[in-house]
């Protein structure tokens, strides 16, 4: 065994990266929520050596580190991110109870995720619940594996765990290695040596919530999941899938870690008797949003930040464009995702994929 020293990004680089985003980008949300999302983007840049980090990777940088560098209270950051999730959870509870007059907003009328696009949205709760169920389960490793077996495609994937980073470093591992390798056959061993402490709970000192890749693969597109769900089940279901994706992002840094989007899916399955989809539909959606090894376009896979980023030439975000498409409405031509794919090309690609798909399995 040997020790790998913790690599945390310097505060001056964290501040510069945040300032560059804050000065050049606007998201379809409030400034407070925008900051909460930018923090996670800075973490991603630090981990991968992108933007101002110029190829220098700092894989042990936490969102707490970034909050401190920006003179934000880390407890406030975690609590506010959980509050955004709780708003959706409260909506689900009300919808399951059968409440008729519920909206995609919190008590003071602010739309979910602080976004004005949800404020007056007229959607049926049943459609939102369907989308949350589908979206929350499509990344489940078991569901992905079953989809691979049923459809003959490779997607890869993994999950987050509470990891003892001291043990991780003692065994010559790093967050970068865990995130990019193939560790499915090592998970039991990682539990045995105390590297994986738990699937859920609180972090503390050396215990951090870390992504471990189970199997390598080309991955899946969140953009495709939103649009495919809308093409299959309608506008409201697409909105629900987007909300599930947002929860999947926000839950990565909260007071108590757990897989909250999947827990919400399970709650809907167990308590909402009118649910009209099952795991075969989840596998079908997972197939449709799987990125083919040789796709004819660069399939976009937008982060929450990129989905909410406003294209100022057209006052349009990627998620708004996606939702307009599934409603049969035209949108201005914008580029979406890190891949900067033209939205019209993406929609033509995905429409054909849906039309040619073999259906639920």
C-alpha positions in Angstrom: 0.0 0.0 0.0 1.1 3.6 -0.5 -0.4 7.0 0.0 -1.7 9.5 -2.6 -1.9 13.0 -1.2 -5.2 14.8 -1.4 -5.4 17.0 -4.4 -7.6 20.0 -3.8 -7.8 22.9 -6.3 -6.2 26.2 -5.2 -8.7 28.7 -3.9 -7.6 31.4 -6.5 -8.3 29.0 -9.4 -11.7 28.1 -7.9 -12.6 31.8 -7.6 -11.5 32.5 -11.1 -13.4 29.6 -12.6 -16.6 30.6 -10.8 -16.2 34.3 -11.8 -15.8 33.4 -15.4 -19.1 31.4 -15.4 -20.9 34.0 -13.3 -19.9 36.8 -15.7 -20.6 35.0 -19.0 -23.6 32.7 -18.3 -27.2 33.2 -17.1 -29.5 30.3 -16.1 -33.3 30.2 -16.2 -33.4 30.4 -12.4 -32.8 32.7 -9.5 -29.3 33.9 -8.7 -29.1 31.8 -5.5 -30.0 28.6 -7.3 -27.7 29.6 -10.2 -24.8 29.8 -7.6 -25.7 26.4 -6.2 -25.5 24.9 -9.7 -22.3 26.8 -10.6 -20.5 25.4 -7.6 -21.0 21.8 -8.9 -19.8 22.9 -12.3 -16.6 24.3 -10.8 -16.1 21.0 -9.0 -16.4 19.2 -12.3 -13.9 21.5 -14.0 -11.5 20.9 -11.1 -11.9 17.2 -11.2 -11.4 17.0 -15.0 -8.8 19.8 -15.5 -11.2 21.9 -17.6 -11.6 25.6 -18.1 -9.2 27.7 -15.9 -7.6 24.5 -14.5 -5.9 24.0 -17.9 -5.4 20.2 -17.7 -4.4 20.2 -14.1 -6.7 17.8 -12.3 -7.8 18.2 -8.7 -10.0 15.1 -8.2 -10.3 15.5 -4.4 -12.0 18.9 -4.6 -15.3 18.9 -2.8 -18.2 21.3 -3.1 -17.5 22.3 0.5 -14.0 23.3 -0.6 -15.5 25.4 -3.4 -18.0 27.0 -1.1 -15.3 28.0 1.4 -13.1 29.4 -1.4 -16.1 31.6 -2.4 -16.8 32.6 1.2 -20.2 30.8 1.2 -21.4 28.8 4.2 -21.1 25.1 3.3 -24.1 24.2 5.5 -26.3 26.8 3.7 -25.2 25.3 0.3 -26.2 21.8 1.3 -29.4 22.8 3.0 -30.6 24.9 0.1 -29.9 22.1 -2.4 -31.9 19.7 -0.3 -34.7 22.3 0.0 -35.0 22.3 -3.8 -35.4 18.5 -3.8 -37.9 18.6 -0.9 -40.2 20.9 -3.0 -40.5 18.2 -5.6 -41.0 15.5 -2.9 -43.8 17.5 -1.3 -45.5 17.8 -4.7 -45.3 14.0 -5.1 -46.8 13.5 -1.7 -49.7 15.8 -2.6 -50.2 14.2 -6.0 -50.3 10.7 -4.4 -52.9 12.0 -1.9 -55.0 13.1 -4.8 -54.8 16.9 -4.3 -56.3 18.5 -7.3 -54.8 22.1 -7.2 -51.1 21.6 -7.0 -48.5 23.5 -9.0 -44.8 23.1 -9.9 -43.8 25.8 -7.4 -43.1 26.3 -3.7 -45.3 28.1 -1.3 -44.4 31.6 -2.4 -45.1 30.9 -6.0 -41.4 30.5 -7.1 -41.2 27.7 -9.7 -39.3 24.5 -9.0 -35.5 24.8 -9.0 -36.2 28.6 -8.8 -37.2 28.6 -12.4 -39.9 30.9 -13.9 -40.6 28.3 -16.6 -42.4 26.1 -14.0 -44.3 29.0 -12.3 -47.6 28.7 -14.3 -47.1 25.4 -16.1 -50.4 23.6 -16.6 -49.6 19.9 -16.3 -51.4 16.9 -14.9 -49.9 15.5 -11.7 -50.2 12.0 -13.1 -47.9 12.9 -16.0 -45.3 14.4 -13.6 -45.4 11.3 -11.4 -44.9 9.1 -14.5 -41.9 11.1 -15.6 -40.4 11.1 -12.1 -40.8 7.3 -11.9 -39.2 6.8 -15.3 -36.5 9.3 -14.9 -35.5 8.3 -11.4 -35.1 4.6 -12.3 -33.4 4.8 -15.7 -29.9 5.2 -14.2 -30.3 2.4 -11.8 -27.4 0.0 -12.4 -29.6 -3.1 -12.3 -32.1 -1.5 -14.8 -29.2 -0.5 -17.1 -27.8 -4.0 -17.0 -31.1 -5.6 -17.8 -31.6 -3.1 -20.6 -28.2 -4.1 -22.0 -29.2 -7.7 -21.9 -32.6 -7.2 -23.5 -31.6 -4.7 -26.2 -28.0 -5.9 -27.0 -26.4 -2.5 -26.3 -23.7 -1.3 -24.0 -24.3 1.8 -21.8 -22.1 1.4 -18.7 -22.7 3.4 -15.5 -22.2 3.4 -11.8 -23.4 4.8 -8.5 -22.3 7.1 -5.7 -21.3 5.7 -2.3 -20.0 7.0 1.0 -16.2 6.2 0.6 -13.5 6.4 3.2 -11.0 8.5 1.2 -8.1 7.6 3.7 -8.6 3.9 2.8 -8.9 4.9 -0.9 -5.5 6.6 -0.8 -3.9 3.9 1.2 -4.8 1.4 -1.6 -3.4 3.7 -4.3 -6.8 4.7 -5.6 -8.2 8.1 -6.2 -11.6 9.6 -7.0 -10.5 9.9 -10.6 -9.6 6.2 -10.8 -12.9 5.2 -9.2 -14.9 7.5 -11.5 -13.4 6.3 -14.8 -12.4 2.7 -14.2 -14.5 -0.5 -14.3 -15.1 -1.6 -10.7 -18.2 -3.8 -10.7 -16.2 -6.9 -9.8 -14.5 -5.0 -6.9 -17.5 -3.6 -5.1 -17.7 -6.5 -2.5 -13.9 -6.2 -1.9 -14.2 -2.4 -1.5 -16.8 -3.0 1.2 -14.6 -5.7 2.8 -11.6 -3.4 3.2 -13.7 -0.5 4.4 -13.4 1.7 1.3 -17.1 1.7 0.7 -18.7 2.6 4.0 -22.3 2.8 3.1 -24.8 3.5 0.3 -26.3 6.4 2.2 -25.8 8.6 5.2 -23.7 11.6 6.3 -20.2 12.4 5.3 -17.6 13.3 7.9 -13.9 14.1 7.5 -12.4 11.3 5.4 -15.9 9.9 4.5 -17.1 11.5 1.3 -19.8 10.8 -1.3 -18.0 9.5 -4.3 -19.0 8.2 -7.7 -17.8 4.7 -8.5 -18.1 3.5 -12.1 -19.3 -0.1 -12.3 -18.8 -0.7 -16.1 -17.3 1.4 -18.8 -19.6 2.4 -21.7 -20.6 5.3 -23.9 -23.2 6.4 -21.3 -26.6 8.0 -21.8 -28.0 11.4 -22.7 -30.2 13.3 -20.3 -31.4 15.4 -23.2 -32.5 12.3 -25.0 -34.3 11.0 -21.9 -36.4 14.2 -21.7 -37.3 14.3 -25.3 -37.9 10.5 -25.7 -40.2 10.5 -22.7 -42.1 13.4 -24.2 -42.4 11.6 -27.6 -43.6 8.4 -25.9 -45.9 9.8 -23.1 -46.4 13.5 -23.6 -45.3 16.9 -22.4 -45.9 16.4 -18.7 -43.9 13.2 -18.5 -41.0 15.0 -20.2 -41.2 17.6 -17.4 -41.2 14.9 -14.8 -38.0 13.3 -16.3 -36.3 16.6 -16.3 -37.2 17.1 -12.6 -35.8 13.6 -11.8 -32.5 14.6 -13.6 -32.4 17.8 -11.6 -32.8 15.8 -8.3 -30.0 13.4 -9.5 -27.7 16.4 -9.8 -28.7 18.2 -6.6 -28.5 15.1 -4.4 -24.7 14.9 -5.0 -24.2 17.6 -2.3 -26.8 17.7 0.5 -26.7 17.2 4.3 -27.5 13.4 4.2 -26.6 11.5 1.1 -28.8 9.0 -0.7 -30.2 8.1 -4.1 -33.2 10.4 -3.8 -34.4 10.2 -7.4 -34.6 6.4 -7.2 -36.2 6.6 -3.7 -38.9 8.9 -5.2 -39.4 6.4 -8.0 -39.9 3.6 -5.5 -42.4 5.8 -3.5 -44.4 6.4 -6.6 -44.4 2.8 -7.5 -45.5 1.7 -4.0 -48.0 4.4 -3.3 -49.5 5.6 -6.6 -51.9 3.0 -7.7 -52.7 4.8 -11.0 -49.2 4.5 -12.3 -49.5 3.1 -15.9 -45.8 2.3 -16.6 -43.5 -0.4 -15.3 -39.8 -1.3 -15.5 -40.1 -2.5 -19.1 -41.0 1.1 -19.9 -38.0 2.3 -17.9 -35.7 -0.1 -19.8 -37.1 1.2 -23.1 -36.4 4.8 -22.1 -32.9 3.8 -21.0 -32.4 2.2 -24.4 -33.6 5.3 -26.2 -31.3 7.6 -24.3 -28.3 5.2 -24.5 -25.6 6.8 -26.7 -24.7 4.4 -29.6 -21.0 3.6 -30.1 -21.3 4.9 -33.7 -24.1 7.5 -33.6 -24.5 9.6 -36.7 -24.4 12.8 -34.7 -22.7 14.0 -31.5 -25.5 13.1 -29.1 -25.7 15.9 -26.5 -25.7 15.1 -22.8 -26.3 18.3 -21.0 -25.6 18.9 -17.3 -28.3 20.7 -15.3 -26.4 23.9 -15.9 -26.4 23.5 -19.6 -30.0 22.6 -19.7 -30.9 25.8 -17.9 -28.4 28.1 -19.6 -30.0 30.9 -21.6 -29.0 31.3 -25.2 -29.2 35.1 -25.2 -29.6 35.4 -29.0 -33.0 33.7 -28.7 -33.8 33.9 -24.9 -34.1 30.1 -25.0 -32.7 27.3 -22.9 -32.0 23.7 -24.0 -34.7 22.3 -21.8 -37.3 24.8 -23.0 -36.4 23.9 -26.6 -36.8 20.1 -25.8 -40.2 20.7 -24.2 -41.3 22.8 -27.1 -40.3 20.0 -29.5 -42.4 17.4 -27.7 -45.4 19.8 -27.8 -45.0 20.1 -31.6 -43.8 23.7 -31.4 -40.9 25.2 -33.3 -37.8 26.6 -31.6 -35.0 28.8 -32.7 -31.9 26.9 -33.8 -29.6 26.6 -30.8 -26.6 24.4 -29.9 -27.1 22.1 -27.0 -24.9 20.1 -24.7 -21.1 20.1 -24.3 -21.1 18.6 -27.8 -22.7 21.8 -29.2 -25.1 19.9 -31.4 -27.8 21.8 -33.3 -31.1 21.1 -31.6 -32.9 20.4 -35.0 -30.3 17.7 -35.8 -30.7 16.1 -32.4 -34.5 16.0 -32.7 -34.3 14.4 -36.1 -31.9 11.8 -34.8 -34.0 11.0 -31.7 -37.3 10.9 -33.6 -35.9 8.3 -35.9 -34.6 6.4 -32.9 -38.0 6.4 -31.3 -39.7 5.4 -34.5 -37.3 2.5 -35.2 -37.2 1.2 -31.6 -38.5 -2.3 -30.8 -40.6 -1.1 -27.9 -40.6 -2.0 -24.2 -38.8 -5.2 -23.2 
